[in-house]
């Protein structure tokens, strides 16, 4: 009998402490939302130019791949740069880093590659001074279909 009293008291205590009409479930759901916001804040601090959805997708796939960069997942990456970036120099740099020649769009401000992606590579791209934004899609073993995003396109942010 004391067990029943403890269980019902516990639920009532949480309800009374929070003032929530929904009780324990509402508190748990709110905690999930808070943790999501904290995670997005960390993403923004560490990888400020990468859209949060890309980071979350990459992290969710890490378990499917070994730790070495050679086994990294394939992504179609779209990098938006400042106006005035030298497209030939950017293409050469991207080729040296990835072994892939990027397609160039929007008068040399939009670069698209299909490449293996790791957090380290994403960090290096994000740290480039000329880069404004990084987005992308998991492509697996399929090839890239080319650019699918515009800079600042909110539909592709896929917040966590």
N, C-alpha and C positions, 0 to 999 in steps of 0.2 A: 504494500500500500504506500509506503514512503517513496518507493520508486516512481509511482505515478505522480505523486505530489511534486517531486523534484522536476520531472519532465515538464509538467504543465507550468510550474513556477518559472523554470528557465525561459520558456518561450514568452511568458508574460513579462518577465524582467527585461528582455531585449526590446519588446514592444514598448514598454513604458519608458525605457532609457532613450530611445530614439524618437519617440513621438510619432513613429511611422504607422500608418494604417495597415501596412502590408506585412509587418513583422520581419522575421528572420530572412525570408526569401528576398525581400526588397533590399535588405542590408547587404546580402551576398551579391546581388546583382549590381548594386551601387559600387561595391568593392571591385567588381570586374571592370566597370566603367572607369573608375579611378586608376586602376593599374594600367589600363589601355592608354589613358592620357599621359601617365608617367612614361610609358614605353615610347610613345610618340615624341615626347619631349626629349628623351635621350637620343632618339634617332635624329631629331632636328639639330641637336647640339653636336653630335659626332659626324653625321653625314648631312650637312645642311642643304646640299644641292640635290640630293636624291629624294625622290618621292617616297613617302613612308610605305606605300603598298609594295614597292619594289623590294625594299629592305625586308619587310615581313615575309614576302614570298620567298626570297632567297634564304632567309633563316629557316623557314618551314621545310625547305628541301635539303638542308645540310645533312640530315640524317640519312638521306637516300644515297649520298655520295661519300666517298672516302675523304680523308683529310687532305690529300695531296691536291695541288692546283690542277694537275693533269686530269683528275677525275671530277672536276667542278662541273656544275650544270650549265647547259647552253642557254643563253638568253639573247634576244634581239634587244640591243641597247641603243637608245636614242639620247644623244648628248646635244644640248643647245648651248651655243657659245655666244660671246659678245660679238657685235659687228666689228669688222676690221681684223678678225682672226684670219691668218694666212691659211687658206684651205690646203695648199700643197704641204706646208710645214705640219699642219695638223694631221693630214693623211699619213705622212712619213712617221710622225710620232706614234700614231695609233698602230701602224703596221709593225713598228719596232717592238711595241709593247704586247700586241696580241697576235701578230702573224696574219692579221686580216686587213684587207683594204676596205675602208669605209665608203659607203655611198654618201654623197654630199648633196644637201638640199638647201633651199632658202638662202641663196646667195652666200654660201659658205658659213652658215651659222647653225646647221642642223646635220649631225653626223650619225649614221646608222651602221652598226656592225652586228653580226651574229657571232658571238664569242662565248668562251667559258667565263663564268663570273664567280668571283669570291668576294668576301667582305673587304679584303685587302685591295683588290682591284677597284672596287667601288669607292673606297676611301681615297685611293690615289687619284681617281677621276674627279672626285668631289673637291679635292685639295687644289686642283688646277685653277689658276687665277682667271683664265679665260672662260671657264665653264660657268654657265648660269643655272642649268637644270639637267638632271639625269632621270630618265624614265626607261621603262622597258618591259618586256614580256618574256616569260619562260618559253623557250622554243623546243626544248627536248632535243630529239634527234632530227627534227624538221628544220628546214632552212628558213631564213627570214622572208617575210612577205614585204619587207620594206617599211618605210615610215608609216605610222598609224596615229601619231600624236602631234598636237600643236603645243608649243610652249605655253605653260600655264593652263593647259586643258584639265579642268577639274574632274572630268569623267575618268581619267586614268590614275588619279591619285590613290584610289582604292584604300582609303584610310583603314587602318586595322580594325 
